[in-house]
Amino acid sequence: MKPATVADVRAIALSLPGAVEAPHFDYASFRVGGRIFATLPPDDRHLHAFVDETERQRALALHPGCIEALHWGRRVLGLRVDLRAVDTTLTTRLLVQAWSRKAPKRLLPTLQPELIRHAG
């Protein structure tokens, strides 16, 4: 398994329809329709993916050694992913899931056919 990198995250996230990168404090954020679907902390080691509860529970159960719940106070907002321990397939799945949750409905049909299977 080749671990995912920050460059992989950027390439995957920016390949999604309407996705843009913008700073968010000291993080890089990926947005669609003005809404953040993922961030990269400045450590160049983690991805924060803002997936729904179902995907969050599934990922936590299947990948406990490399994914943890991302807390904001008492709320769980998404997943904190250790890029050194996941491959680009899982990274793609999480980014597509997060994107599809935040994207305007009009963009959903424009998702590339090879990525639709990751949208859930």
N, C-alpha and C positions, 0 to 999 in steps of 0.2 A: 504494500500500500504506500502510495506517495502522499505524504501529508499535504493538506491544503495550505495555501499561502495567502498573505494579504493581497498579492497581485491576482491570485485566483478569485478571491472574493470580489475585488473591484471589477474584474472582467465579467464575472457572472452577473453581478448586480446591475452593472451598466448595460448589459445585453437585454435586460428586461424592458418591455415597452414603457416609455415615459419616465424611466428612472434617471435620476441625476444625483451627482455627489455634491454635498455642501458641508461646510464645517458646522459642527455642533459643539460649542465650547472647545475642548482640546481633542475631541473625537472627530472622525470622519463619519458623516451620515449619508445614507442612501434613502432617497425620497421618491415618492410617486404621487402626483397630484398634491404636492406640498406636505405630504404625510410621511414621517420616518418609518421605514420598514426594517432597517438594520443599521447598526453602527459598528465602527472599528475603534476600540480604545487605542490610545497612543502606545501601548506595549508591543504592537505588531505580533501579537500572539493569540488574541481572542477575537471572536465575532459575537456580537449581540444581535440575535434574530428575534423579532417581535411576532411570534407565531401564536395561533389560538390555543386554547386550553387542551383540546384533543391532541393536536400535534405535539404540544409541550409534554404531555403525559407519555405519549408514545415514545418520543425521543429520549426522555429521561429513563424510561424502562429499558429501552433497547441499547442505550449507549451511556450507562452510568459512569464510566471511567473518563469520559471526555466531554460530557455535557452536564451542566447544572442549571438549576432554576436561577433566573435573573430577577433579583428582588429590587424593589423601589419602596423603601419603608417596609410596610407589612404586605404590600401587594407584589404579586409575581407578574412581571410584564412580558417575559419571554425567556429566552435561553442564552446562557453564556457558553460558548463553544470554544474548546481548546483546539486551535487550528493544527497544532502539532500532532494531534491524535485522531483527526478525521480526514477523510479523503474528499475529493471534489464532488463525488456523487452525493454524499450526505450534505455537503455545503450547498450544493445546487438545490437539493430538495428543500432545505430550510429557507434559503433565500426566496425560492419561488413561492413557498407557502406564505412567508411573511409579506412578499410583494402582493400576492393575490388577495390577502386580507385587507390591504390598505389601498389598492389600486381602484380608481374609478371604474364602475361597471362597464363603461364603454371601452376600456382598454383590455378587459379580460379576453375577448375573442381574438385579440391581436398577439397573444402569447404564441411563441414559436411552437410548432407541432412537437418537436422533440422535448420540449419542457412541459407540455400539458400533463404528462403522466406524473409530474412532481407536484402539480397544483392540488391534488387530492380530490 
